[in-house]
Amino acid sequence: MAQVVIGENEQLESALRRFKRKVSSAGIFADMKKGRHFETPKEKRKRKELARHRERRRFQRRKQS
């Protein structure tokens, strides 16, 4: 669970920005979107294959540097 403690003289907008950043980095938005609709096995395979492909490309770029 994401949690933000507001300081004494902190603006509400800045605390909200910190909260949004924390929720985003925790992966809560992605998890929420994933559970919105049923994903068929075909869609799941395709999503995982794309993720593997992205990870492989990222690893190759790091290796070249």
C-alpha positions in Angstrom: 0.0 0.0 0.0 1.4 3.4 -1.0 1.5 5.9 1.8 2.6 9.6 2.0 3.1 11.6 5.2 2.3 15.3 4.7 4.8 17.7 6.3 3.9 20.8 8.4 4.0 23.4 5.7 3.7 21.2 2.7 1.2 22.0 -0.1 -1.5 19.5 -0.8 -0.5 19.5 -4.5 3.1 18.5 -3.8 1.9 15.7 -1.5 -0.5 14.5 -4.2 2.3 14.5 -6.7 4.5 12.4 -4.4 1.6 10.0 -3.8 1.0 9.5 -7.5 4.7 8.9 -8.1 4.8 6.3 -5.3 1.7 4.5 -6.6 3.1 4.5 -10.1 6.5 3.1 -9.0 4.8 0.4 -7.0 3.0 -0.8 -10.1 -0.5 -0.4 -8.7 -1.8 1.3 -11.8 -0.6 -1.5 -14.1 -2.1 -4.1 -11.8 -5.4 -2.3 -11.7 -5.5 -2.0 -15.5 -4.6 -5.6 -15.9 -7.6 -6.7 -13.8 -10.2 -4.7 -15.7 -11.1 -7.3 -18.3 -10.6 -10.9 -19.0 -7.4 -11.8 -20.9 -7.6 -14.8 -23.2 -4.7 -17.2 -23.3 -3.7 -16.0 -26.7 -3.6 -12.3 -25.5 -1.6 -13.4 -22.5 1.0 -15.3 -24.6 1.3 -12.3 -26.9 1.8 -9.8 -24.0 4.4 -12.1 -22.4 6.2 -12.5 -25.8 6.3 -8.7 -26.3 7.7 -8.3 -22.8 10.4 -10.9 -23.4 11.3 -9.1 -26.7 11.5 -5.7 -25.0 13.7 -7.2 -22.2 16.0 -8.9 -24.7 16.4 -5.6 -26.6 17.2 -3.7 -23.4 19.7 -6.3 -22.4 21.4 -6.2 -25.8 21.7 -2.4 -25.6 23.3 -2.5 -22.2 25.7 -5.2 -23.4 26.9 -3.0 -26.3 27.6 0.0 -24.1 
